[in-house]
């Protein structure tokens, strides 16, 4: 298993869906970033603002990250994890 070290903070947690098939979303306002080692397999997507990762109990989380998307793409590409 490969890991990526990033400074992140949780922004949103999706707990599932309600009876109307609407996402049940918890907004989290963590004040500071924390350094984490993230298993690459947990990453679902990356945008300019968020990394979408899987969590326990079927949850998904949107984490804000400190780097730019270009910096993150570069790190992943150096590790052979981004297709050209």
N, C-alpha and C positions, 0 to 999 in steps of 0.2 A: 504494500500500500504506500502511495506517495502522498506527501503532505506539503502544503504551501503555508508559509508564515506571513500573516497579514495583520495590520492594525484595523480592527473592525468594531462596530457597535450595532446592536440590534435596533432596527427601525420598526419593522412590522413582523408579526407572527400570524400565520394563517392556521387556524385550528381545525379547519374542515369546512363543511357546508351546512346551511340550515335547511329547513323543510322546503324552502323556495329555491334551493340550489344556489343561494348567494353565499359567498365566502364569509366566514366568521373571522374577522380580522381584529387583532389587538395591536394598537399603536403603542410602541415602547419608546420612551424618550431617555435613553441612556445618555448621561452627560459627557462621558469621556470614552475614548477608544481604548480597547484592550488588545494586546498582542495574542493571537491564537495560531496554533498549528491546525490547519484545516485539511481533512482528508479530501483529496482531489475528487474522489467519487461523489462527494456530497454536493459539489457545485453543479447547479442546473443551468445557470446562465449568468452573464455579466453585462451590466449596462454602465453608463457614465456615473450613475448614482449608487446602484446597488449590486450586490452579489446575491443571487437567489440560491439558497442552500436547503437541503433536506434536514429534518430534525427527527427527534423521537416521536413515537405515537402518531405517525402520518402527518406531522406538521411540516410546513415549509416556512422559512424565515428569509426576510429581506434584511441584509446587513449593509450598512454604509461602510465604505472603506476609505482609508486615508490617501492612497495612491491615485493617480489618474488611470483611466482605462488603458491608455497607451503604455504606461509603465507596467501595468498588470499583464497586458497582452505580451509585452516584451519578455517579461519573466517567464510566462508560460511557454512562449515560443522557444526561448533558450533551453527549456527543459524538454523540448520536443512534444509539447502538448497542444500546439495550435497548428492547424493545417493552413498552408498558404492560400 
